[in-house]
Amino acid sequence: MKETLRLLLPYLAFLAADYYLLPLLIRDTASAMLLMLCAMPFLALLCGLACGTRLGFQPLLAVLGTALFLPAIPLFYNWTAWPYAPAYGLVVLLGNALGRIFYGRR
């Protein structure tokens, strides 16, 4: 288990940067929607894809990515943003599953 968490650490750091640094760029409602509906899910998908390509299917990344987004809700948003947490988790899981396709071709 410790080894798995150690391997997932760079991907979790990338997701943390995605969830905690990008909201600092929000200036108005339009930029918030652009970041939350386009940029953040795209980066989460790329992170899951990279993890799946390098490590195979790791569903723990999606669970930890979801849990990592939850503290960002009261920091940057309001509680109406809670559905984004499972949505981002599903996006990471989808990227991880797609990356798993390329795992055996290395």
Buried (B, 14 or more C-beta within 10 A) or exposed (E): EEEEEEBBEEBBEBBBEBBBEBBEEBEEEEEBEBBBEEBBBEBBBBBBBBBBBBBEBBEBBBEBBBEBBEEBBEEBBEEEBEEBBEBBBBBBBBBBBBBBEEBEEE
